Amino acid sequence: MLARCNDIDVAWFEAGRGEALILVHGLADDHRAWRRALPDLMLRHRVILYDLRGHSQTSLGNPDGTLRQLGADLIALMDALGVERAHVAGFSLGGTIAMRAAIDHPDRVGGLALVATSSRVGRSAADWYRQRVEMVDRGDPELRATLDRDTADVYAESPGELEEGLVIRRQSTADPRGYANACAAMAALNASPLDPELDRITAPTLIVASELDRHCPPKAAEIIAAGIKSSKLEVIPDAGHQIPVEKPRELARSMISFLND
């Protein structure tokens, strides 16, 4: 289904019944990043999934390379669907978007689940994001191979999931401009991290990290937990970055228990 949200048509999907829970996917993914966790979540919640601006089936519109716009897209979708207040769960990039929305629109977010995410990026990570923006901007012929290598890297701890991950990511970035827009938003977290604003998040917050995550390690989760007063931190053992596909039932159980407490 498509919903007109400001300057874009947002592809969204729905399953289950109960309090609304919106799932926000990560960089270069689409709503299917949550495919393994959805069956358990939909038993307790009206789960709403969507594709981010310029990803997969959602149009690009007029992107400005900011988390603020990506967070506003989430709130615009809630408006279009008549959802006044919802729980929001974000994975990786989706977690930064969820934090931004909770900071800017605290009355719209009932509870937060932040999965394998970070409130800041270091200089080397910012350079990594900028390099990919530049590759998209110049139409670099090596872009597709680079994105495939990046996908293999984030699935390093779950190689059995790589084939499906590549299918999703190749489809989601068929037009790579949305990917570049999100990379620009993430790069900006180097100069302007979310850390100073985290105390403005009033929603009860579950922060989920994984022991073997090299991209958003437990230390990143600890930084977020220190900044959000009403937060709980859980670290899942023996998992890498892709928690929603590596440990979907554990993740779903933690989310359901926290959000329904």
VOSE-379155 format. One record per residue (C-alpha): z, y, x. Coordinates in steps of 0.001 Angstrom, whole numbers, plus 500000, padded with zeros to 6 digits. Each point is the difference from the previous one (the first is absolute). Layout:
// VOSE-379155
ZYX
...
// end
This chain:
// VOSE-379155
500000500000500000
499369503583501099
502182503044499379
498892503563500697
502640501571502248
499189503540501089
496844499672502157
499817496196500199
499504496929497847
502853497637500808
499516496245499647
503202498552498575
501234496655498777
502963498788497967
501963496776499537
503321499021498485
502605501614497771
503157502035500519
500846503163501883
497001501482501790
499625499099503680
497133501573501929
498811498241503156
498320502061502735
497934498183502618
499493500689503692
497283501445502215
496516498465499546
501325497639497309
499817500209496227
502223498882497117
499444496351500995
502321500474502989
502759499146497481
498265496850498702
502645497542501225
503030501928498686
498516500901496610
500767496766498085
503768500387500454
500037503773499512
498048499879496742
502626497742498404
502509502867500099
497873503140500001
496929501678498643
498239500032503338
497374502673500603
497779499687503061
497295502413501126
497548500708502804
500729503059502110
497635502965500218
496723498891501599
501116496373500259
498164497156498255
499192501025496407
501689503433499968
497742502981500696
500500502337502946
499904503383498265
500910502933502232
502398498520502558
502156502270502138
501532497453502372
503597500486498845
502768497784498685
500804502706497480
496636499517498310
500350496200500066
503457500327498449
498636502367497373
497313497422499175
502785497536499148
501703502477497673
496648500883498400
499439496316499267
503416499804498345
499045503002497869
496673498432499039
501740496767498965
502801501756498140
502677498664502374
502781502572500194
502145498140502533
499439496853502056
501274497981502901
497655500325502980
499472497499502808
497873500864502999
498785497811502841
499275501554503419
497892503133499272
501012499478496372
503624500423501006
499343503436501479
498165500953496796
502921498737497927
502443502062502068
497829503096499656
499829499574496216
503765499443499761
500645503151502040
497590502165498007
500669498517496541
503534498553499963
500151499971496205
497034497583499796
501304497256502302
502715497712498669
500337497743503033
498229499562503331
499068496942502030
498656500869503451
498395497024501721
498998499876503689
499602503751500222
501002503011502071
500899503635499506
498452501117503306
497380498948502537
500110500324503774
497387501709502145
498108496821500848
499866498936496354
498806503462498984
497238499762502608
499047496571498603
499607501477496500
498028502990501300
497629497750501946
499142498166496791
499453503259498130
497592501031502737
498178496659499827
499442500457496268
498943503629500405
497319499188502575
498822496808498294
500914497893503017
498113496671499882
503092498260501407
502165501060497044
499643496755498029
500827497827502996
502960502250500770
501345499717496456
499640496215500141
501969499893503256
502659502244498472
500240497620497043
500430497007502307
502751501910501783
502070500676496864
499591496373498920
500997498690503445
503161498349498623
498154498501497011
496551498887501245
499536497781496966
499777503148497868
497428501711502233
496893498800498167
501150501425496668
501285503127501723
496561500612501506
498322499594496599
502288502615498456
499797502457502876
496229499805500392
499570500701496296
502611502748499943
498427501840502945
496338499467499087
499961503806499823
502410500752502863
500648503639499102
503080499150497933
501352498028502932
499410502991502295
501757502293497524
503064497754499999
499917499744503810
500059503798500204
503027500083497693
501825497481502172
499124501798503239
501640503137498599
503348498181499916
500218500532503755
500278503776499798
501548500035496519
502107496878499395
501648499357496668
503408499652501664
501317503527499248
499181499541496295
501368496507499445
503323501332498722
498086501427497023
499315496473498756
502509499328497244
498608496696498676
501853496816500951
497946498638502884
499447496526501394
498549499942503508
498482496698501112
499037499371503623
499039496835501826
501269498602503248
496624499572501725
498214503127498753
498459501825502966
498450502744497861
503052501112498000
502916498287501767
503549499821498621
500847503136501990
497630501988497767
501809498643496946
503358500963501495
498787503585500416
499006500144496332
503303498420498918
501935502593501977
498164502781498173
500256498725496408
503578499946498759
499581497535497130
498137497355502002
500378496341500915
498288498417503019
498882496368500174
498291498333502961
497962496864499278
500034497496502882
496934498270501437
497456502375498431
497491502510501333
498587503160498482
498358498412496953
503221499282498104
498359499929496523
497837497028501024
502246498381502614
503246500045498008
498948500897496450
502674498110498089
502798501251502240
498681503538499635
499618499721496229
503514498590499598
501486502829502051
498088502626498002
500901498503496631
503663499648500908
500225503572501301
497978501735497302
501749498173497176
503542500284501334
// end
